[in-house]
Amino acid sequence: MTWVILITLLLAFGSLIKVQGKELVKFLLKFTGIYIVLDAIKSPLYLIDGRHYGDGAKLADLTSLPEFIWVIIWFAIGLLAAYFLWKYHNPSKPVSEDRSEMT
Protein backbone atom coordinates (compact mmCIF):
# COMPACT_ATOMS: atom_id res chain seq x y z
CA MET A 1 0.00 0.00 0.00
CA THR A 2 2.88 2.36 0.76
CA TRP A 3 4.23 1.92 -2.75
CA VAL A 4 0.88 2.85 -4.25
CA ILE A 5 0.77 6.06 -2.19
CA LEU A 6 4.37 6.90 -3.09
CA ILE A 7 3.82 6.36 -6.81
CA THR A 8 0.59 8.37 -6.72
CA LEU A 9 2.34 11.30 -5.04
CA LEU A 10 5.25 11.16 -7.48
CA LEU A 11 2.89 11.15 -10.45
CA ALA A 12 0.85 13.99 -8.99
CA PHE A 13 3.85 16.21 -8.30
CA GLY A 14 5.49 15.25 -11.60
CA SER A 15 2.40 16.23 -13.57
CA LEU A 16 2.16 19.51 -11.65
CA ILE A 17 5.71 20.39 -12.69
CA LYS A 18 4.77 19.91 -16.34
CA VAL A 19 1.46 21.78 -16.09
CA GLN A 20 1.85 24.51 -13.45
CA GLY A 21 5.57 25.04 -13.02
CA LYS A 22 7.86 24.69 -10.06
CA GLU A 23 6.44 27.32 -7.68
CA LEU A 24 3.18 25.46 -7.08
CA VAL A 25 5.02 22.19 -6.62
CA LYS A 26 7.39 23.78 -4.09
CA PHE A 27 4.40 25.12 -2.15
CA LEU A 28 2.59 21.76 -2.20
CA LEU A 29 5.71 19.88 -1.11
CA LYS A 30 6.18 22.28 1.81
CA PHE A 31 2.52 21.89 2.77
CA THR A 32 2.77 18.10 2.59
CA GLY A 33 5.94 18.12 4.71
CA ILE A 34 4.38 20.36 7.35
CA TYR A 35 1.29 18.15 7.47
CA ILE A 36 3.39 15.00 7.95
CA VAL A 37 5.52 16.55 10.70
CA LEU A 38 2.46 17.85 12.56
CA ASP A 39 0.86 14.42 12.25
CA ALA A 40 4.06 12.85 13.65
CA ILE A 41 3.69 15.10 16.69
CA LYS A 42 -0.04 14.46 17.14
CA SER A 43 -0.32 10.73 16.40
CA PRO A 44 1.63 9.34 19.39
CA LEU A 45 -0.75 11.16 21.72
CA TYR A 46 -3.56 8.78 20.65
CA LEU A 47 -1.62 5.97 22.33
CA ILE A 48 -2.17 7.51 25.76
CA ASP A 49 -5.36 5.61 26.44
CA GLY A 50 -4.34 2.95 28.95
CA ARG A 51 -5.48 0.02 26.79
CA HIS A 52 -2.01 -1.58 26.30
CA TYR A 53 -2.65 -2.02 22.60
CA GLY A 54 -0.54 -1.27 19.51
CA ASP A 55 3.11 -0.53 18.82
CA GLY A 56 3.78 1.05 22.19
CA ALA A 57 2.42 -2.00 23.98
CA LYS A 58 4.52 -4.37 21.86
CA LEU A 59 7.67 -2.34 22.53
CA ALA A 60 6.81 -2.21 26.23
CA ASP A 61 6.55 -6.00 26.28
CA LEU A 62 9.83 -6.46 24.41
CA THR A 63 11.94 -3.91 26.29
CA SER A 64 10.27 -3.61 29.70
CA LEU A 65 10.07 0.16 29.24
CA PRO A 66 6.55 1.43 29.89
CA GLU A 67 4.36 2.31 26.92
CA PHE A 68 4.20 5.90 28.11
CA ILE A 69 7.99 6.23 27.69
CA TRP A 70 7.71 5.12 24.05
CA VAL A 71 4.96 7.66 23.46
CA ILE A 72 7.19 10.38 24.92
CA ILE A 73 10.09 9.27 22.68
CA TRP A 74 7.92 9.37 19.53
CA PHE A 75 6.47 12.73 20.53
CA ALA A 76 9.99 14.12 21.14
CA ILE A 77 11.18 12.89 17.75
CA GLY A 78 8.27 14.69 16.09
CA LEU A 79 9.03 17.89 17.99
CA LEU A 80 12.74 17.66 17.10
CA ALA A 81 11.89 17.18 13.43
CA ALA A 82 9.65 20.24 13.50
CA TYR A 83 12.34 22.26 15.31
CA PHE A 84 15.11 21.35 12.87
CA LEU A 85 12.90 22.00 9.86
CA TRP A 86 11.98 25.40 11.29
CA LYS A 87 15.58 26.23 12.20
CA TYR A 88 17.11 25.31 8.84
CA HIS A 89 14.36 26.80 6.68
CA ASN A 90 15.54 30.07 5.18
CA PRO A 91 13.36 31.29 2.30
CA SER A 92 15.79 34.05 1.31
CA LYS A 93 18.47 31.54 0.23
CA PRO A 94 18.18 29.19 -2.74
CA VAL A 95 18.11 25.49 -1.92
CA SER A 96 21.52 24.88 -3.51
CA GLU A 97 23.20 27.34 -1.13
CA ASP A 98 21.59 25.67 1.91
CA ARG A 99 22.93 22.28 0.89
CA SER A 100 26.46 23.53 0.31
CA GLU A 101 26.61 24.94 3.85
CA MET A 102 25.53 21.63 5.39
CA THR A 103 28.38 19.61 3.82
C-alpha positions in Angstrom: 0.0 0.0 0.0 2.9 2.4 0.8 4.2 1.9 -2.8 0.9 2.9 -4.3 0.8 6.1 -2.2 4.4 6.9 -3.1 3.8 6.4 -6.8 0.6 8.4 -6.7 2.3 11.3 -5.0 5.2 11.2 -7.5 2.9 11.2 -10.5 0.8 14.0 -9.0 3.9 16.2 -8.3 5.5 15.3 -11.6 2.4 16.2 -13.6 2.2 19.5 -11.7 5.7 20.4 -12.7 4.8 19.9 -16.3 1.5 21.8 -16.1 1.8 24.5 -13.5 5.6 25.0 -13.0 7.9 24.7 -10.1 6.4 27.3 -7.7 3.2 25.5 -7.1 5.0 22.2 -6.6 7.4 23.8 -4.1 4.4 25.1 -2.1 2.6 21.8 -2.2 5.7 19.9 -1.1 6.2 22.3 1.8 2.5 21.9 2.8 2.8 18.1 2.6 5.9 18.1 4.7 4.4 20.4 7.3 1.3 18.1 7.5 3.4 15.0 7.9 5.5 16.6 10.7 2.5 17.8 12.6 0.9 14.4 12.3 4.1 12.9 13.6 3.7 15.1 16.7 0.0 14.5 17.1 -0.3 10.7 16.4 1.6 9.3 19.4 -0.7 11.2 21.7 -3.6 8.8 20.6 -1.6 6.0 22.3 -2.2 7.5 25.8 -5.4 5.6 26.4 -4.3 3.0 29.0 -5.5 0.0 26.8 -2.0 -1.6 26.3 -2.7 -2.0 22.6 -0.5 -1.3 19.5 3.1 -0.5 18.8 3.8 1.1 22.2 2.4 -2.0 24.0 4.5 -4.4 21.9 7.7 -2.3 22.5 6.8 -2.2 26.2 6.5 -6.0 26.3 9.8 -6.5 24.4 11.9 -3.9 26.3 10.3 -3.6 29.7 10.1 0.2 29.2 6.5 1.4 29.9 4.4 2.3 26.9 4.2 5.9 28.1 8.0 6.2 27.7 7.7 5.1 24.0 5.0 7.7 23.5 7.2 10.4 24.9 10.1 9.3 22.7 7.9 9.4 19.5 6.5 12.7 20.5 10.0 14.1 21.1 11.2 12.9 17.8 8.3 14.7 16.1 9.0 17.9 18.0 12.7 17.7 17.1 11.9 17.2 13.4 9.7 20.2 13.5 12.3 22.3 15.3 15.1 21.4 12.9 12.9 22.0 9.9 12.0 25.4 11.3 15.6 26.2 12.2 17.1 25.3 8.8 14.4 26.8 6.7 15.5 30.1 5.2 13.4 31.3 2.3 15.8 34.1 1.3 18.5 31.5 0.2 18.2 29.2 -2.7 18.1 25.5 -1.9 21.5 24.9 -3.5 23.2 27.3 -1.1 21.6 25.7 1.9 22.9 22.3 0.9 26.5 23.5 0.3 26.6 24.9 3.8 25.5 21.6 5.4 28.4 19.6 3.8 
